Amino acid sequence: MTRTEITPSQFTAMRQALQEREAEIIGRLLQQPDYPPLPPCPECGAEAEQIDSMVEPPSFEFAEPVVLINVQPCGHRLRAVVDLDEPM
């Protein structure tokens, strides 16, 4: 399966949603059995049960950092160029 390119703004929105979810888990829900939902898949909008990400090994052709994202259960494999102007 090939990777679908998503825009830096889609990646930023997904990253922010994951950070907000983590803060909510740590701040309020750590003792509760149910965690808030993951952000939806930016490609199809399906509810995500698992999101894995990794940094793509650098290439000599491109100096931009790239993040590879796998969304389950829809199976979309995404590739996002990190906008260095956006806060991490």
Secondary structure by P-SEA (a helix, b strand, c coil): cbbbbbcaaaaaaaaaaaaaaaaaaacccccccccccccccccccccccbbbbbbccccccccbbbbbbbbcccbbbbbbcccccccc
